[in-house]
């Protein structure tokens, strides 16, 4: 396992659409393990493969809080089968848009089909934070960042803040 560098906006790689995987084999499991280690080190609760520069339809999530036993979840080729009509706001952040947070409205619940760590096809119902997180990470697979859900003005302000922070970090 290795900690990989997280790609940050406005890197154009974050805008590309990720490719499906044929199956979850040892290579994909190694990718998932690296992603999980990278996510924990950041720290974060979800990570898509494109965020470490790999354009594959692979996501890892762990919603365990500090002090709780880790509960990693692995998703390859995730597909939303159903979404609730009702939406819920959640203040989102992103490891690829560091230190910036904004409220985003997403469907409250969704039903998901995916390949797990063992290459088994599974379906689960997601609600609450898991529903928000899976939809956020699946957006990455389509080249969409959470800031793309904001108004043009808010998105522009956030990108300016991000670029300013990058310049400050480069001169430090």
N, C-alpha and C positions, 0 to 999 in steps of 0.2 A: 504494500500500500504506500501511496505517496500523496503528499499535499501538492496540488497543482495551482498554478496562477489563475486567479479569477479575472475574466475579461470584463472591463467596465465600459459603460456608455461614454462617449458615442462611438465606440469601436464598431465598424460595419459588420463584423462577424455576428453580432447580436441580432442583426436584421435578417439573417438568412434562415430559410426554412430547413429544419432538420430532416434527415432521411430515416426511414424505418430500419430496424435491425431484422435480420433474417431469423435469428433465434438468440436466446440468452445462453451463450456458451462461455467458456472460461475467459475469453477476451472481454466480453461484455461484463461478466462478473468482476473482473479486475478493474474495469472502468468504473463500475458502480462502487466498488470498495474505495477507489481513489476519490471519487466524488463525495462519498460519505465522510471520509477523513478530511477533505478540503472544507466541506460544509461545517463540520464540527469545529475545525480550527478557526473559522472566519469570525465569529460563530453565526450560524444561520439555522433555519428549520427546513429549508428546501433548496434544491439545486438541480438545474437542468444541464445536460452534458454540454450544450453550446456555451454555457457560462465558463467552461474551462477550454473552450475552443474546439470541441468535438461535435460536429453537426449530426448527432445521432438522436433518435427519439427515446431518450433515457432520462429518467428523473429519480432522485432520491429525496425522501422526506423523513424527518423525525420530529414529532411534536412534543416529545418528553421535555419536561421542565428541568431546570437545574436541580440536582439532587435526586431526580428520578432515574430509574433504570432506562437506558437507551431503548427506543422502540423503532429501529430503522424500518422503512418501507421502501421497496424497490419497484419501479414501474418501467417497463419497456413497451413501446408502441401504445401508450395510453390513448384511449378513445372514450369520449363522453357519449353515453348512450341516451341519457335523458338529463334535462336541467329543469329545475323548478322555475315557475313563472315569477315567484316572489324573490326579491333581491334583498341583500343585507349589506350594509356598509362595513368596511373593515379598514383600519389604518394599516396600509401595506408599506413595506420597505423591500429592498432588494440588494443582494450582495453585488450586483452589477451596477447599481445606482447607490453607492455607499452613502450612509448617513442622511438620506433624504426619505421622508415619509409623507404619505398623503392618503386620504380616504378614497377608497374605490368601491363601487357598488358591483356585486356579482351575484349570480343565482345562489340562493341559500343552500340548496342541496343539488347533488348530481349523482348519477349512476355511472360507474366507470368500468371499462373492460381493459385488461392489460396482461402482459406476460410478467410473471414474478421472477424472483432470483433463481428459481429452479426451472425456468422456462415453462411453467404451468400457466395456462390461460385461466384468468380469474375475473370475477365481477364483484364489485363492492359498492355499497351505498355510502356516500360521503355527505357530511353535514358540518356546520360550524367551521372551525378553523381548518379542518382537513379539506372541506369543499373549497374554501377560499384558496388555500395553499396549492391544491392540485390544479385549480384553474389558472392561478398565477404562473405556476411552472409550465403548464401546457401552453400558455401564451408564448413562452420562450421558444417552444418547439416550432412556432409559426412566425418567429421573428418579431414578436410583440413584447414590449416592456410595459410594466404597470403604468408608467408615466404616459404611455400612448392612450390610456383611458381618460386622461385629464383634458381639460380645456387647452386650447392652443397657448393661451397666455400662461397658465400654470406650468405647462410642459416646458415652455421656453424659459421661464424663470428657473425651473429646476435644472435644466441643462446648463444654464449660465452659472448657477451655484456649483454644479459638478465640475465644469471647466475651470472655474476659479480655484476650487479646492485642489484640482490636479496640478495647476500652475504653482500653487503654494507648496505642495508636496514635492514638486520637482526642484524647487529652489531651496528646500530645507536641507 
